[in-house]
Amino acid sequence: MSRFLKFTLIAGLTISATATAVWSGEYGLGRPALPEEVAAWDVNVMPDGRGLPEGSGDVWTGEQVFIENCAVCHGDFAEGVGNWPKLAGGEGTLANEDPLKTVGSYWPHLSTVWDYVNRSMPFGNAQSLSPDDVYAITAYILYSNFLVEDDFVLSHENFAEFEMPNADGFIVDDRAETEYATWHGEPCMENCKDSVEITMRAAVLDVTPEEAGTEAEEAAAPAAEEPPVEVAAAEPETAAAPDPELVAAGEKVFRQCKACHMVGEGAKNRVGPQLNGVMNRAAGAVDGFKYSSALQDMAADGLVWNEENLAAFLADPRGFMNGTRMGFGGLRSDEDIAAITAYLSTFGE
């Protein structure tokens, strides 16, 4: 027998023996995972709080951690940047044609927020946050959705007590048990009905629009009476209009505010209140907006948004109002403050 044939025979027997060992399940690699190693990967957090580590975090710490780690994609106020997901807002929109599904409006369990942030965030640096950081971020997201007050502290002890607004908006998918027998079976491909008949016409259903009337019919129609001309009453004298150039400059400055505030026709409350008529208005007076306790306290003391107070607030929001929800750092230029004040003065109630 040649050397080559012997080598081929030995190699074949070796491969066969190895394959037999593998086929029998004897890989000879690794070892069983230790309980502590399994536990390190088992980071699931359940809706009832099971799996949560000890820890806590408050809203204001959460704001700082959120701005440092999350705001580049989700915005300072969780309003979303560009096409990145919005985490706040959307209350009452789930029945709309285009609902806004956020943590506050859609997510049924708070544990999903904590678990996802803990596992996957921040983007590109996942699992770099401490448990206290995750508690704080979760608290801030709740605050951004107006679900908690600014002094709220979230911890492993009170976590399971918090119920999300849409907790009852989901159902268990039991179609496999309840409907399977109905829709499972051989599909009918021909002669599925005894007969096919036209039972109604679109015109009868009033679906097809009728043609417009003839010219004769339109001519015979009585002409609409013209309303009497009303003489406009003399308007009272108003204050001088602000400088148009200053207003135009203020419109540009206001771009920094548009993520949270609206002005003009159809303005609505967003992360912050709409600002129509804000000049010389009592603080905290916009209907339907949930103000911070800090602003409510100053409003109770008679705060009015005159030029002086508004300028001081815009220059240093937290210095003027300790505890304000507005995370904006303030305008550093007196010219910008004067411009935005002039711009806001052009919008009445």
Backbone torsions as a table, in degrees:
resi	resn	phi	psi	omega
1	MET	NA	132.1	-177.3
2	SER	-70.1	158.8	178.0
3	ARG	-60.7	-38.9	-178.6
4	PHE	-63.7	-41.6	-179.2
5	LEU	-66.6	-41.0	177.6
6	LYS	-61.2	-43.9	-179.5
7	PHE	-61.8	-42.7	-179.8
8	THR	-63.4	-41.3	-178.8
9	LEU	-66.0	-44.3	-180.0
10	ILE	-64.7	-43.5	179.5
11	ALA	-62.1	-40.0	179.8
12	GLY	-64.9	-42.2	178.7
13	LEU	-64.6	-38.4	179.6
14	THR	-64.2	-46.4	179.3
15	ILE	-62.7	-40.0	179.8
16	SER	-63.2	-42.3	179.8
17	ALA	-65.5	-40.6	178.9
18	THR	-63.9	-44.1	179.8
19	ALA	-61.9	-38.5	178.7
20	THR	-63.3	-40.7	179.9
21	ALA	-64.9	-42.1	179.3
22	VAL	-66.3	-42.5	-178.8
23	TRP	-61.2	-33.0	-178.6
24	SER	-81.9	-1.5	177.1
25	GLY	91.4	4.8	-179.0
26	GLU	-94.5	83.5	-177.0
27	TYR	-77.7	-32.2	-178.9
28	GLY	71.0	22.5	-178.7
29	LEU	-121.0	143.0	172.5
30	GLY	68.3	-163.8	-179.6
31	ARG	-153.9	163.4	176.8
32	PRO	-62.2	141.3	179.0
33	ALA	-68.3	139.1	178.3
34	LEU	-76.1	153.2	-179.7
35	PRO	-54.5	-40.5	-179.4
36	GLU	-69.0	-27.6	176.8
37	GLU	-72.6	-38.8	175.9
38	VAL	-65.0	-41.5	-178.6
39	ALA	-62.8	-32.5	-179.7
40	ALA	-64.9	-29.3	178.5
41	TRP	-91.1	-17.0	-177.0
42	ASP	-86.2	84.7	-176.6
43	VAL	-108.7	17.7	179.7
44	ASN	-60.7	139.6	173.5
45	VAL	-120.0	123.4	-175.4
46	MET	-94.5	159.5	-178.3
47	PRO	-55.8	-28.4	-179.8
48	ASP	-86.8	6.0	177.1
49	GLY	96.8	-6.8	178.0
50	ARG	-62.1	135.8	-179.8
51	GLY	96.0	-9.5	179.0
52	LEU	-72.9	137.4	172.8
53	PRO	-81.3	163.4	175.2
54	GLU	-67.6	146.0	179.1
55	GLY	154.7	175.9	179.6
56	SER	-161.3	162.6	177.5
57	GLY	-160.9	141.6	-178.9
58	ASP	-103.2	169.8	-175.0
59	VAL	-61.2	-45.9	-173.1
60	TRP	-71.5	-36.4	172.6
61	THR	-64.4	-39.8	178.4
62	GLY	-60.7	-37.9	178.3
63	GLU	-61.4	-44.4	-179.5
64	GLN	-64.0	-46.0	-179.5
65	VAL	-66.1	-38.3	-179.8
66	PHE	-64.2	-45.2	-179.3
67	ILE	-63.6	-38.0	-178.6
68	GLU	-72.4	-32.9	-170.3
69	ASN	-116.0	-22.0	-169.6
70	CYS	-122.6	-24.5	-169.9
71	ALA	-66.2	-25.2	-178.4
72	VAL	-60.2	-28.3	177.9
73	CYS	-105.7	-39.2	-171.3
74	HIS	-102.8	-0.1	179.2
75	GLY	81.1	156.7	-178.4
76	ASP	-60.2	-30.1	-175.0
77	PHE	-112.9	21.8	179.7
78	ALA	65.4	22.0	-178.0
79	GLU	-85.4	-6.1	178.8
80	GLY	86.7	141.5	177.3
81	VAL	-117.0	124.4	-179.1
82	GLY	59.0	-127.2	-179.5
83	ASN	-93.6	5.0	176.8
84	TRP	-70.3	152.2	-172.6
85	PRO	-61.8	140.4	170.2
86	LYS	-82.8	132.1	-179.7
87	LEU	-103.9	-12.1	-177.6
88	ALA	-128.6	154.6	178.9
89	GLY	98.8	-170.1	175.9
90	GLY	82.7	5.6	-178.6
91	GLU	-59.9	128.4	177.6
92	GLY	78.2	13.0	-177.1
93	THR	-104.4	-2.6	-172.8
94	LEU	-63.8	-25.1	178.7
95	ALA	-88.9	-2.4	-179.5
96	ASN	-76.4	164.7	177.9
97	GLU	-63.7	-34.0	179.5
98	ASP	-126.5	77.4	-175.2
99	PRO	-70.4	151.3	174.7
100	LEU	-101.1	106.6	-176.0
101	LYS	-95.3	106.0	-179.9
102	THR	-121.8	179.7	176.4
103	VAL	-58.2	-42.6	-176.6
104	GLY	-75.2	-34.7	-174.1
105	SER	-93.2	-23.1	-167.3
106	TYR	-125.7	-42.6	-172.0
107	TRP	-65.2	131.2	-174.2
108	PRO	-85.1	-23.7	-174.6
109	HIS	-131.1	135.8	177.8
110	LEU	-67.3	-26.8	-179.7
111	SER	-62.1	-30.1	178.5
112	THR	-64.0	-39.1	178.6
113	VAL	-63.8	-52.6	-177.3
114	TRP	-60.4	-46.3	-176.8
115	ASP	-62.4	-44.7	-176.7
116	TYR	-68.2	-44.5	178.5
117	VAL	-61.7	-42.3	-178.3
118	ASN	-65.4	-39.4	-177.3
119	ARG	-78.3	-44.8	-160.5
120	SER	-119.9	-7.8	-175.6
121	MET	-116.0	156.5	-3.2
122	PRO	-74.8	158.6	-176.8
123	PHE	-56.7	125.7	-179.9
124	GLY	86.4	-7.3	180.0
125	ASN	-145.7	47.6	-174.0
126	ALA	-61.3	148.9	176.2
127	GLN	62.2	28.9	175.6
128	SER	-98.1	-5.3	-177.7
129	LEU	-91.0	144.3	175.3
130	SER	-77.7	161.1	176.4
131	PRO	-55.1	-39.8	178.6
132	ASP	-63.1	-38.0	177.3
133	ASP	-63.0	-41.4	-178.7
134	VAL	-67.5	-40.9	175.2
135	TYR	-59.6	-43.2	-177.8
136	ALA	-66.5	-43.7	178.5
137	ILE	-62.4	-42.9	178.8
138	THR	-61.5	-41.4	177.6
139	ALA	-62.5	-40.6	-179.4
140	TYR	-68.1	-37.0	177.2
141	ILE	-64.4	-39.9	175.3
142	LEU	-61.8	-43.1	179.8
143	TYR	-63.8	-39.5	179.6
144	SER	-65.1	-21.6	176.6
145	ASN	-97.1	11.2	179.1
146	PHE	58.7	34.6	179.8
147	LEU	-98.2	-15.8	177.2
148	VAL	-139.6	165.2	177.2
149	GLU	-85.9	171.0	-174.6
150	ASP	-73.0	-9.2	177.6
151	ASP	-101.8	14.7	-175.8
152	PHE	-73.4	138.9	175.8
153	VAL	-123.9	124.4	179.0
154	LEU	-101.2	135.5	-179.9
155	SER	-146.2	173.8	177.2
156	HIS	-66.2	-17.7	-177.5
157	GLU	-82.3	-35.8	-178.6
158	ASN	-107.0	3.8	-174.1
159	PHE	-58.3	-49.6	-174.9
160	ALA	-69.9	-12.8	-179.4
161	GLU	-79.3	-18.2	-175.0
162	PHE	-86.3	127.5	179.2
163	GLU	-112.2	128.5	-179.4
164	MET	-73.8	150.6	-177.8
165	PRO	-58.3	-32.6	-176.8
166	ASN	-102.4	27.7	-178.0
167	ALA	-60.4	-31.0	-178.8
168	ASP	-98.1	12.0	-176.7
169	GLY	-87.5	1.7	-179.6
170	PHE	-122.0	153.4	177.5
171	ILE	-126.6	159.3	175.9
172	VAL	-76.3	129.8	-179.7
173	ASP	-78.7	98.5	-178.8
174	ASP	-110.7	24.3	-176.5
175	ARG	-62.8	-30.8	179.8
176	ALA	-61.4	-33.0	-179.5
177	GLU	-89.7	-36.6	-171.7
178	THR	-95.5	-24.6	-173.8
179	GLU	-122.7	-8.8	-173.3
180	TYR	-56.4	-43.8	-177.2
181	ALA	-65.1	-25.7	-177.5
182	THR	-75.2	-45.4	-174.7
183	TRP	-101.3	-0.4	178.5
184	HIS	-94.0	131.7	178.7
185	GLY	158.6	178.1	179.8
186	GLU	-73.7	128.7	-179.3
187	PRO	-72.2	145.3	176.4
188	CYS	-82.1	127.2	-176.4
189	MET	-110.2	-17.1	179.4
190	GLU	-158.0	153.4	179.6
191	ASN	50.2	45.6	-175.4
192	CYS	-80.1	-21.7	177.9
193	LYS	-127.8	151.2	-179.1
194	ASP	-63.6	-41.7	-179.4
195	SER	-153.9	157.1	177.1
196	VAL	-121.3	120.8	-177.1
197	GLU	-128.2	149.0	172.9
198	ILE	-83.1	117.9	-175.1
199	THR	-103.7	-12.3	-178.1
200	MET	-159.3	152.4	178.2
201	ARG	-108.1	146.2	-178.2
202	ALA	-60.0	-37.2	-179.1
203	ALA	-64.5	-36.6	179.2
204	VAL	-69.4	-36.1	179.1
205	LEU	-74.4	-2.8	-179.1
206	ASP	64.7	34.0	176.9
207	VAL	-90.6	-41.0	-178.8
208	THR	-77.5	123.5	-179.1
209	PRO	-68.4	143.7	178.0
210	GLU	-79.1	155.0	177.9
211	GLU	-72.3	154.6	178.8
212	ALA	-65.3	155.4	-179.1
213	GLY	-64.1	161.6	-179.7
214	THR	-72.4	166.1	179.7
215	GLU	-61.9	-36.0	-179.3
216	ALA	-65.4	-41.3	179.5
217	GLU	-64.8	-40.1	-179.7
218	GLU	-67.5	-35.6	179.7
219	ALA	-68.8	-33.0	-178.0
220	ALA	-76.4	-16.9	-178.5
221	ALA	-66.4	138.2	-179.2
222	PRO	-64.0	140.8	180.0
223	ALA	-72.5	140.8	179.3
224	ALA	-69.5	136.3	179.6
225	GLU	-71.0	137.7	178.1
226	GLU	-77.6	134.7	179.8
227	PRO	-66.7	148.6	179.0
228	PRO	-63.0	146.1	-179.8
229	VAL	-77.0	123.8	179.6
230	GLU	-95.3	137.0	177.7
231	VAL	-88.0	118.4	-177.6
232	ALA	-67.4	134.2	177.4
233	ALA	-72.4	150.2	180.0
234	ALA	-63.7	128.4	-179.0
235	GLU	-80.4	143.4	177.9
236	PRO	-66.8	153.7	179.7
237	GLU	-65.8	138.5	-179.6
238	THR	-114.0	166.4	179.5
239	ALA	-66.4	155.7	-178.9
240	ALA	-59.3	138.6	179.9
241	ALA	-66.4	146.7	179.4
242	PRO	-67.3	159.8	-179.7
243	ASP	-59.2	121.9	-178.4
244	PRO	-56.9	-37.4	179.6
245	GLU	-66.8	-37.5	178.6
246	LEU	-67.7	-38.7	177.8
247	VAL	-64.2	-42.8	179.1
248	ALA	-62.6	-39.6	177.3
249	ALA	-65.8	-38.1	178.8
250	GLY	-65.5	-33.9	177.4
251	GLU	-62.4	-37.6	177.9
252	LYS	-68.3	-41.5	179.3
253	VAL	-63.8	-35.3	-176.8
254	PHE	-65.6	-14.4	177.1
255	ARG	-59.0	-27.1	178.0
256	GLN	-71.1	-15.1	-174.3
257	CYS	-104.7	-13.1	-170.8
258	LYS	-64.2	-23.1	179.8
259	ALA	-63.4	-24.5	-174.5
260	CYS	-121.2	-24.9	-173.2
261	HIS	-124.1	148.7	175.4
262	MET	-123.3	151.7	173.1
263	VAL	-138.3	163.9	176.2
264	GLY	92.8	-173.9	-177.4
265	GLU	-61.5	132.8	178.9
266	GLY	77.4	10.6	-178.9
267	ALA	-61.3	137.6	-179.7
268	LYS	-129.5	162.8	174.8
269	ASN	-70.0	137.7	176.1
270	ARG	-123.0	-131.0	173.1
271	VAL	-62.6	-36.0	173.3
272	GLY	-114.7	168.9	-178.7
273	PRO	-72.1	156.3	172.1
274	GLN	-67.7	150.5	-169.0
275	LEU	-113.2	15.9	174.7
276	ASN	-62.2	129.2	177.3
277	GLY	72.4	20.3	-176.2
278	VAL	-69.0	-30.5	-176.9
279	MET	-64.8	127.3	178.8
280	ASN	63.8	23.0	176.6
281	ARG	-99.1	148.8	175.7
282	ALA	-63.2	139.0	-179.8
283	ALA	-64.8	147.0	176.2
284	GLY	72.3	28.4	-172.2
285	ALA	-105.4	2.8	-179.0
286	VAL	-81.4	123.0	-178.8
287	ASP	-64.2	139.8	172.8
288	GLY	83.7	-2.5	179.4
289	PHE	-102.6	137.0	-178.6
290	LYS	-94.3	103.4	-177.0
291	TYR	-81.8	158.2	175.8
292	SER	-68.1	157.3	178.7
293	SER	-63.9	-30.6	178.9
294	ALA	-63.7	-44.6	179.8
295	LEU	-69.6	-38.1	178.8
296	GLN	-61.3	-38.0	179.0
297	ASP	-65.3	-43.8	-179.6
298	MET	-70.4	-32.7	176.4
299	ALA	-65.1	-38.9	178.3
300	ALA	-64.8	-26.5	178.1
301	ASP	-85.7	2.1	173.9
302	GLY	98.4	20.7	-179.9
303	LEU	-63.3	131.2	176.4
304	VAL	-124.0	138.8	-178.8
305	TRP	-83.9	68.6	171.2
306	ASN	-82.5	178.0	-175.0
307	GLU	-59.5	-40.5	-177.2
308	GLU	-65.5	-49.0	-178.3
309	ASN	-67.9	-40.6	-179.6
310	LEU	-65.4	-39.4	178.6
311	ALA	-64.0	-42.1	179.7
312	ALA	-65.3	-38.7	179.8
313	PHE	-68.0	-43.4	-178.7
314	LEU	-68.1	-28.7	179.9
315	ALA	-73.8	-36.9	-176.8
316	ASP	-153.8	80.9	-174.2
317	PRO	-53.8	-46.1	-175.9
318	ARG	-78.8	-27.8	174.9
319	GLY	-69.4	-36.4	179.5
320	PHE	-75.9	-37.1	-174.8
321	MET	-138.6	91.8	180.0
322	ASN	-64.7	120.8	-178.6
323	GLY	101.9	4.4	178.4
324	THR	-63.2	149.3	177.4
325	ARG	-78.5	-17.7	-175.2
326	MET	-71.3	113.3	-177.7
327	GLY	-83.5	-2.9	-179.8
328	PHE	-63.5	136.2	-175.2
329	GLY	-73.9	-18.2	178.8
330	GLY	112.8	159.5	177.4
331	LEU	-90.8	130.8	-175.3
332	ARG	-91.9	-11.2	-175.6
333	SER	-108.4	129.4	175.7
334	ASP	-62.1	-33.3	179.2
335	GLU	-65.0	-41.1	178.5
336	ASP	-64.9	-39.5	179.8
337	ILE	-65.0	-43.6	178.4
338	ALA	-63.4	-38.5	-178.1
339	ALA	-68.0	-45.3	-177.5
340	ILE	-70.6	-30.6	175.2
341	THR	-64.8	-42.9	177.5
342	ALA	-63.5	-40.4	-179.9
343	TYR	-63.9	-45.2	-178.9
344	LEU	-66.5	-28.6	-179.0
345	SER	-68.3	-14.2	180.0
346	THR	-83.8	-4.4	-178.7
347	PHE	-110.6	112.8	177.3
348	GLY	-86.9	-177.6	179.7
349	GLU	-62.2	NA	NA
